[in-house]
Amino acid sequence: MVHETSQRKIPLVLQCFLYILLVKRSIVIARYPELHFFFLAALFSTILALVCSLFKIKASLHMMAISGFTIFVIGLSIHLQLQNPYWSALLILLTGIVASSRLEMEAHSPNELLIGTFIGILPQLLFLYLWL
């Protein structure tokens, strides 16, 4: 429960470095193209959240994570031509549960949840076209 946006800067910078290390060393595009672009999009989401925190805009990092993962799973099921809609439906349901729990705990306002959702979705959609 971090209330100040200034307290988010160091953890987000560390997360950016960890994503860079992961994308450069472990999950290379030649072996795992889908995961490579997933983590690359997660890096861009983290950078966007860091920029928001520099401008004193608080975005829900929980919503950023679950919405980005949901878009990735939907794209992966399209890519693999899976006829199983249950994972996508479950993740959409979990996105709603995460949003309602953040509101119930009064950790975020509805606008902060929307900002976090868009920060999670947009990079995943942009990178989806590179590997889909």
N, C-alpha and C positions, 0 to 999 in steps of 0.2 A: 504494500500500500504506500506507494510513493506519491505524495501530494504535490510536490514542487517539480516543475519541468526541469529545473537545473540539476536535480538529483538523477535524472535519466541519462545524462550525457555520457558519463564514463561507462556505464554498462552497455550502452548502445555502441560506443566506439569499440569496446572489447568484442562485442558480438560481430561487428563489421570485420575486425581482424581475424576472428575465428572462421567466418564465412570465406574470407579471402584465402586463408590457409587451406580450408577444406576444398575449395574449388580449384586451387592451383596444384595441390599435392595429392589429394586422395581421390576425389571424384572428377576425373578428367573426362573431357568430352568424347575421346576416342572409345572409352570403355563403357561409360554410363551417360549417354547424351541426355536422357530425360531427367535424371537426378542432377546432372550438371546444371541444366537450365533452371531446374526448381530451386537449387541453392543460389544460383546467380540472381534469380528474381527475388529470393528472400534477402539477399544482400542489398538489392536496390530498395526493397521495402524498408529495411533497417536504416539505410541512408536517408530515405524520405522521412522516417520517424525522427531521426537525428536532426534533420533540417527543421522539422516542425518544432522540436524541443528548443532549438536555437532561437526560434521566433516566438517562444513562450506559448506554443500551441500543444495541448496535451492530446495525444491520440491513444486509443486503447490498443496496447500491444497484444493483448489476448485476442482481440477481434482481428487484428492484423494477421496473426499466426493461423487461426482457425479458418479464416476466409481464404487466405492464400493456399492453405493445404486443401481446402475444398475444391478450389478451381483446378489445382494440380491433379487431384484424383478424377475429377470430371474429364479433364483433358487426357489423362492416361487411359481412362476407360474408352474414350473415343479413339485414341491412338491404337490401342490393342483390340478394338472392335469387340469389347465385352458387352454382352446383352444383359448384364446384371445391374439393375439400377439401385440396388439396395445400399451399396457403399455411398453413392452420391446422396441418396435420400437421408441416410444416417448422418452424414457430415453436415448436410443442410439443417437437420434437426439439432445437431450438436452446436452449430453456429448460433441458432436461436437460444439454446440453453445457456451458452456462454454469454450472449448479450443480455439475457434477462438476469443472469446471476451478477453481472457487473453493475446493472442498474439496481438490483436488490441490495447489493452491498454498498451502494452509493459511492462506488469507486470512480464512476464516469457519468457524464451527462449523455443524453442521446446524440448530441452533435459529436462528442468525442468518440462514441461508438461508430458513427458513420464515417468519420475521418479515418479511424483505424481500419474499418472494413474496406474503404476505397484504397488505402495505402497497401493493403494486403492483396486486393484483387487486381489492380491495374498492372503491376509488374508481371504477375503470373500470366495475365492475358497477353501482354506484349511478348513475353518470351515463349508463350505457347505456340505462336506462329513459327518460331525458329525450329522447333522439334516435332511439331504435329504433322 
